[in-house]
Amino acid sequence: MKVPLLDLKPQLAELRKEIIECVSNVIDSTHYIMGPEVTAFEREVADYSGAVHGIGVSSGTDALLVALMALDINRGDRVLTTPYSFFATMGVVLRLGAVPVFADIDPVSYNISPTHMADILQRDKKKKIKVMIPVHLYGQCADMGNILSLSEAYGVPVVEDAAQAIGSEMMLERSGKMTWQRAGSAGIAGCFSFFPSKNLGGIGDGGMVVTQDEVFAEKLKKLRNHGAHPKYYHSLVGGNFRLDPIQAAVLRIKLRHLEKWHQQRRCNADQYNTLFAGAGFGEDSEVSLPKAVYGEQAGSDKTINHHIYNQYVIRVRKRDELRKFLAEKNIGTEVYYPLALHQQECLAGILESGSLPQAEKAAAETLALPIYPGLTKAMQEYVVKCVRDFYR
């Protein structure tokens, strides 16, 4: 049996006719830069995420970049973030001449640790930390309740890197009441990626910034279009970060199916959990399963996206050997990520290096298994059987 890490063909087969029609409509309109499809998609994503404004941009990377530009992050400024994420989280900081400051991660969720963040902020006597970027990794939100408390206490704004987590929900206190709130809607900005492998993926690159702040939104709109408004009048130096209308048109179609796909991923995760338990993998075994940290709060309510499983990541012994064995069995896997960001070669001589043991341990032990909608029970049974066979 062959089990790919990701297979987009079932999704495409379901939507192919509608996608081709919408792409043809954009082509026939000859409206190839911005336009009504982008405007409509911005509104729909903002509404879906619980934000007021959506600003479509060219990629998830550019969403992070333009958000930092709008906060006037400059050379020498320090940005507090996680060492365990895709390179873009750190890359945008370096592109602006700013300096990443890393707090270690929580070993259960793999998200940034508010406790370590608090230690760093307390030591920041010269107030050089200008922004915090928590990453909602693998499809579940970081501990935003405590992170927002730090933001308020130290006067440092929060930009959420929600590239892997559109639609995932967290429990936050609002007006003295605990409520569910979606990723991207809690900080000054939430940044999404529509890379094809994401739960909401386009047919190329795309991204979006959502915000509750109207003034901030207007600044983002200028920055994505060379800092111009009106046309040819540049009050800022921005870039060409516009979302392509073909991507917006396709993503509008896919957005209508997103909740169904989230549910399918959660069902696949539940199925894995059951199969691994049946195969004898429990506490302190060779395989540790992912935990939805908000799952207990969600209870039996299947409408709450406590985890959208952009990835189903296990922690294993002999990770590299297991991955090679699974490849020989035609099972696709991936390591997200083989190096923590502070270990990357491009930071040599730039960063005040130090050990971040939880991030380094995760980089050495984690492995992502196939989790996409369309994955069959038989495929999952085969994956778990092969994992069990390896550890026998």
C-alpha positions in Angstrom: 0.0 0.0 0.0 1.2 3.5 -0.7 0.3 6.3 1.7 1.5 9.8 0.7 2.2 12.5 3.2 -0.3 14.7 1.4 -2.6 14.0 -1.5 -4.6 17.0 -2.9 -6.2 15.0 -5.7 -9.3 13.9 -3.8 -10.0 17.6 -2.9 -9.4 18.7 -6.5 -11.7 16.0 -7.9 -14.5 17.3 -5.7 -14.1 20.9 -6.7 -12.4 20.8 -10.1 -15.3 22.0 -12.2 -16.1 24.9 -9.9 -12.4 25.9 -9.6 -11.8 25.9 -13.4 -15.0 28.0 -13.9 -13.9 30.6 -11.3 -10.4 30.8 -12.8 -11.9 31.2 -16.3 -14.1 34.0 -15.0 -11.1 35.9 -13.6 -9.3 35.5 -16.8 -12.2 36.7 -18.9 -12.7 39.7 -16.6 -9.2 40.9 -17.5 -9.1 42.2 -13.9 -5.8 40.7 -12.9 -4.6 42.9 -10.0 -6.7 43.0 -6.8 -10.4 43.5 -7.6 -13.7 42.1 -6.4 -12.5 38.5 -5.8 -9.8 39.7 -3.4 -12.1 42.1 -1.7 -14.8 39.5 -1.1 -12.2 36.9 0.1 -10.7 39.4 2.6 -14.2 40.1 4.0 -15.0 36.3 4.3 -11.7 35.4 6.0 -12.0 38.3 8.4 -15.6 37.2 9.3 -14.5 33.6 9.6 -11.6 34.5 11.9 -13.5 36.8 14.1 -11.6 39.9 12.9 -12.8 43.2 11.5 -10.4 43.6 8.6 -8.6 41.3 6.2 -5.7 42.4 4.0 -4.8 39.9 1.3 -1.1 39.5 0.5 1.2 37.5 -1.7 2.2 34.8 0.8 2.2 33.9 4.5 5.8 35.1 4.7 4.8 38.5 3.3 1.9 38.6 5.8 4.4 38.4 8.6 6.8 40.9 6.9 4.2 43.5 6.2 2.8 43.2 9.7 6.2 44.0 11.2 6.7 46.8 8.7 3.4 48.3 9.8 4.7 48.2 13.4 7.8 50.1 12.3 10.2 47.3 13.2 13.7 48.5 12.3 17.3 47.6 12.5 18.4 46.7 16.0 14.9 46.1 17.3 14.4 42.8 19.1 11.5 40.4 18.3 10.6 37.7 20.8 9.5 34.5 19.1 9.8 30.7 19.1 12.8 28.8 17.9 10.6 26.0 16.7 8.8 27.1 13.5 9.2 27.4 9.7 12.1 29.7 8.7 9.8 32.5 7.6 9.0 33.4 11.2 12.6 34.3 11.8 13.5 35.3 8.2 11.2 38.3 8.2 12.8 39.6 11.4 16.3 39.3 9.8 15.2 40.9 6.6 14.2 44.1 8.5 17.6 44.1 10.3 15.9 43.2 13.6 17.2 40.6 16.0 15.2 37.4 16.9 15.1 36.6 20.6 14.0 33.0 21.3 11.9 31.7 24.2 11.9 27.9 24.5 8.8 25.8 23.7 6.3 23.8 25.7 7.1 20.1 25.2 3.5 19.1 24.9 2.0 21.6 22.4 5.4 22.6 20.8 4.2 26.2 21.0 6.2 29.0 22.7 6.4 28.9 26.5 4.8 31.9 28.2 6.9 31.2 31.3 10.1 31.5 29.3 8.8 34.6 27.5 8.1 36.2 30.9 11.7 35.5 32.0 13.0 37.2 28.9 10.7 40.2 29.1 11.6 40.7 32.7 15.3 40.8 31.8 14.7 43.3 28.9 15.6 46.3 30.9 16.3 48.6 27.9 12.9 47.8 26.4 14.4 46.7 23.1 11.8 43.9 22.6 9.3 45.7 20.3 7.0 42.8 19.3 6.2 39.2 20.1 5.4 36.5 17.5 3.8 33.4 18.9 3.3 30.6 16.4 0.2 28.5 16.5 2.1 25.4 15.4 0.7 22.3 13.7 -2.9 23.6 14.0 -3.5 24.5 17.6 -3.2 27.9 19.3 -0.4 28.9 21.6 -1.3 29.9 25.2 -2.6 33.3 24.1 -4.3 34.0 27.5 -0.9 34.2 29.2 0.8 35.8 26.2 -1.8 38.6 26.0 -1.3 39.2 29.8 2.4 39.6 29.1 1.6 41.9 26.2 -0.4 44.2 28.5 2.0 44.1 31.3 5.1 45.0 29.2 3.4 47.1 26.5 4.7 44.8 23.7 2.2 44.1 20.8 1.5 40.6 19.6 1.6 39.4 15.9 0.1 35.9 15.7 1.8 33.6 13.2 -1.3 31.6 12.4 0.0 30.2 9.1 -0.8 26.6 10.2 -3.9 27.3 12.2 -6.7 29.2 10.4 -9.9 28.4 12.2 -8.4 26.9 15.3 -9.8 28.1 18.5 -8.6 29.1 21.9 -10.3 29.9 25.2 -9.8 33.5 26.3 -11.3 35.8 28.9 -13.4 38.6 27.5 -15.3 41.0 29.7 -15.0 38.6 32.6 -16.3 35.6 30.6 -14.4 32.7 29.1 -15.1 32.4 25.4 -13.8 30.6 22.3 -11.9 32.9 19.9 -10.2 32.0 16.6 -6.5 32.1 15.7 -5.4 35.5 14.4 -8.1 37.6 16.1 -6.4 38.2 19.5 -3.2 40.2 18.7 -2.7 43.4 16.7 -2.4 41.2 13.7 -2.9 37.6 12.7 -1.0 36.2 9.7 -2.2 33.3 7.5 -0.6 31.3 4.7 -2.6 29.7 1.9 0.3 27.6 0.7 -1.2 24.5 -1.1 -0.5 22.1 1.8 -2.3 24.2 4.4 -5.8 23.2 5.5 -7.0 26.2 3.4 -4.6 26.0 0.5 -4.6 27.7 -2.8 -3.2 26.7 -6.2 0.0 28.7 -5.5 1.2 31.2 -2.9 -1.1 33.5 -1.0 -1.5 35.0 2.5 -3.5 37.4 4.6 -3.3 39.6 7.6 -6.3 40.1 9.8 -6.7 42.8 12.4 -9.3 44.5 14.6 -7.6 47.9 14.2 -8.8 50.1 11.3 -5.8 52.4 11.4 -3.5 49.5 11.3 -5.5 47.9 8.5 -5.2 51.0 6.3 -1.4 51.1 6.9 -1.2 47.5 5.8 -3.1 48.2 2.6 -0.7 50.9 1.8 2.4 48.9 2.5 1.3 45.9 0.3 1.1 48.3 -2.6 4.4 50.2 -2.5 3.1 52.5 0.3 0.8 54.3 -2.2 -2.6 55.8 -1.6 -4.0 57.2 -3.8 -2.2 55.7 -6.8 1.3 57.2 -7.4 1.2 59.1 -4.1 3.6 57.3 -1.7 3.5 58.2 2.0 5.4 55.1 3.0 8.0 52.7 1.5 6.2 49.4 1.0 6.5 46.5 -1.4 4.5 44.5 -3.9 2.7 42.2 -1.6 -0.7 41.9 -3.3 -2.8 38.8 -3.3 -3.5 37.4 -6.8 -7.2 37.4 -7.7 -7.0 33.9 -9.2 -5.8 32.7 -5.8 -8.6 34.6 -4.0 -11.3 33.2 -6.3 -10.1 29.6 -5.7 -9.7 30.1 -2.0 -13.3 31.5 -1.7 -14.5 28.2 -3.0 -12.4 26.2 -0.7 -13.3 28.3 2.3 -16.8 27.0 2.1 -15.5 23.5 2.7 -13.0 24.3 5.4 -15.0 23.3 8.4 -15.7 19.9 6.8 -12.0 19.4 6.2 -11.1 20.4 9.7 -13.6 17.8 11.0 -12.1 15.1 8.8 -8.7 15.9 10.0 -9.9 15.7 13.6 -11.6 12.3 12.9 -8.3 11.1 11.4 -6.4 12.1 14.5 -8.9 10.4 16.7 -8.6 7.3 14.5 -4.8 7.3 14.9 -5.1 7.7 18.6 -7.3 4.7 18.8 -5.1 2.6 16.5 -1.9 3.5 18.4 -3.5 2.7 21.7 -4.7 -0.7 20.3 -1.1 -1.4 19.1 0.2 -1.0 22.6 1.6 2.5 22.4 0.7 4.2 25.7 2.5 6.5 28.2 6.3 6.2 28.2 6.3 4.0 25.1 8.4 4.5 21.9 5.7 6.7 20.4 4.1 9.8 22.1 1.0 11.0 20.4 0.0 14.7 19.9 -2.2 16.3 22.5 -4.9 18.8 21.8 -4.3 21.2 24.8 -7.8 22.7 24.5 -9.4 19.4 23.8 -10.6 18.8 27.4 -12.1 22.3 27.5 -13.9 21.6 24.2 -15.3 18.4 25.7 -17.5 16.5 23.3 -18.4 19.6 21.3 -17.2 18.6 17.8 -17.9 22.0 16.4 -15.0 23.6 18.3 -11.7 23.6 16.4 -9.5 23.0 19.4 -7.0 21.5 17.0 -7.2 21.5 13.2 -4.3 19.1 12.7 -2.5 20.8 9.9 0.0 18.2 11.0 -0.3 15.0 13.1 3.1 14.9 14.8 4.3 12.1 17.0 7.4 12.1 19.2 9.4 8.9 18.7 12.6 7.1 19.6 15.0 6.4 16.7 13.2 9.0 14.6 15.4 8.9 11.6 15.6 5.1 11.4 11.8 5.0 11.7 11.4 7.5 8.9 13.7 5.5 6.6 11.7 2.3 7.5 8.4 3.9 6.7 9.7 5.3 3.4 10.7 1.7 2.4 7.0 0.8 3.1 5.8 3.6 0.8 4.6 5.8 3.7 5.3 9.5 3.4 6.4 11.4 6.4 8.1 14.7 7.1 10.2 16.3 9.9 8.8 19.7 10.9 11.6 20.8 11.7 15.0 19.0 11.7 16.8 22.1 13.2 15.5 24.6 15.7 15.8 28.2 14.3 18.7 29.2 16.6 20.7 26.3 15.2 20.5 27.5 11.6 23.8 28.3 9.9 22.7 31.8 8.7 22.5 32.9 12.3 26.2 32.2 13.0 27.7 35.3 14.5 24.4 37.1 14.7 22.5 35.6 17.5 23.4 35.4 21.2 23.5 31.6 21.2 22.3 29.5 24.0 20.7 26.2 24.6 17.0 25.8 24.1 16.6 22.2 25.2 12.9 21.6 24.5 13.1 23.0 20.9 16.3 21.0 20.3 14.7 17.8 21.7 11.6 18.3 19.5 13.7 18.8 16.4 15.5 15.5 17.1 12.4 13.4 17.9 9.3 14.6 16.1 7.8 13.1 12.9 4.6 14.1 11.0 2.4 11.3 9.6 -0.2 11.6 6.9 -3.4 13.3 8.2 -5.1 14.9 5.2 -8.8 14.6 4.4 -9.2 11.6 2.1 -6.9 9.4 4.1 -8.7 6.1 4.6 -9.0 3.9 7.7 -7.1 1.2 5.8 -4.2 3.6 5.1 -4.1 4.6 8.8 -4.2 1.0 9.9 -1.2 0.3 7.6 0.7 3.2 8.9 0.3 2.2 12.6 1.0 -1.5 11.7 4.3 -0.4 10.1 5.2 1.7 13.1 4.5 -1.2 15.4 6.6 -3.6 13.2 9.5 -1.2 13.5 9.6 -1.2 17.2 9.0 -4.9 17.7 
